Amino acid sequence: MELLISMLKGSKMSSESRKKISRSLSGEKNPNYKEGNRTIGNYPCPRCGNEMIREKRRRNIICRDCYNKERRENAKGEKIVKKEYYERNKEKIIPNQLERYNNKRVEIQEQRKDYRQKNREKIRQHQREYVKNKKSTNQNFVIQMRLRRLVLQAFDKYTKTGKVNPSIKYGIDYEKIIEHLKPFPKDMSKYHIDHIKPLCSFNFINEDGSTNLEEIKKAFAPENHQWLSAEENLSKNKSLTWEKEKDTTYSSIWLYRRKGTMYYGTKDPIANIKNYTQARGKYFSKFNDAVAENIINFWSNKNDIILDPFAGRTRCFVSALKERKYIGFEISKEVCNKIQPLIDSNKLEYKHKPLMINDDSLNVKSHLKKEVDFIFSCPPYWNLEKYESCPGQLSDIKDYNKFLDRYKKIMENSLSLLKKDKYCVLVVGDFRINKQYYTFHCDTIRIMEELGMKLHDLVVIQSVTFDIANRRFGLFKNWKFTSKIHEYLLVFKKV
């Protein structure tokens, strides 16, 4: 080691280089070097004047903020240059891009798919930020989003499938509509974009079931749009013959009612999903709270004990808000874990806190010793909807007759706790699986009569709107099926 150091002293290297090498060989440290730090002193930034730590590895000394700002400006400049180049050479670039894409179509699609799956949240966050920034800076973008929403709503309401193709195919020009709507009102939140000739007066569907492009083009022509105050637009809508909700609970047919009055204080943590593909085949439906309220009001009294063998997610809250003592059996632990925090959160004020028991309702007698005043439930429609797989889950049973046998045992145990001359209400519906029609409501009536119950009343409930039924019919008409929109409310009395 000493020989190497002596050789370095006799070489033609600069004194600084010889010192560095000799220090590294001998293990000495630079006297100006601080442990764990490459700094050699604090200096003011020549650009912004802020004090910064000077580093050995950087000779063109500026602070980190100025350095990042410079990089951003350079990146913007590069984007502008690239954009200008693209505009000048578009005719050459586009064919080359298409050729490359066609040659590696499958590979590129797989790469994009993988990227979307791995960065789903990142992409969504970027989209939200993009829309937010656009809304705050570009008024035309806000109006275009409103127009697109109108198109989506119109197709959802007035076509059979509800599917929307690119606006160019229909002859809808958003830019021309925006130009026609200028000048914009100062406070756009108080105004609606109105169609002078209402959309319900156009026929979007041809006789053969195809989409009528000419009618769509007329409906969304620029001259058919105007600004209208929110109050004027709502009063105009009321005067049109749209499908309206009516309270028909006095009759044996209950028409569909979209909004209930009881369940507004909580959000269903399973069924209320914006993206319905997340719920496909799993927990897709929830009980209509308006229907639950009507049933509880009509066939039970305040402070009654309500037993629900197939609890679900809605009836517990409605029962509690109507001052009933609710006891529900829910076999799915996942559902209980999501519903129990809502019960415990006290978001809703109720006299009797609902009791949710995570167990098979076949074991109802082991949990309850007292008799109950009312049984109200909606049993699963065999395996039409797939619930959490667990021991005793009815939707896991492969054979329909075995499903009915277990269903009968559960109802037998539950009915043994019902007081005499009290009521049991079951909401059931017929269903079709693999083109085979199952009359579940008839099987339920047979089972209940075998258990000694008397059929007291039967109500037909409209479960979906006629618009949805119309769209569904487009899928079923090839097999000559009608679109089912009803369920049966079966009322039994213990005699």
Order of alpha helices (4+ residues) and beta strands (2+ residues): alpha-alpha-beta-beta-alpha-alpha-alpha-alpha-alpha-alpha-alpha-beta-alpha-beta-alpha-beta-alpha-beta-alpha-beta-alpha-beta-alpha-beta-alpha-beta-beta-beta-alpha-beta-alpha-beta
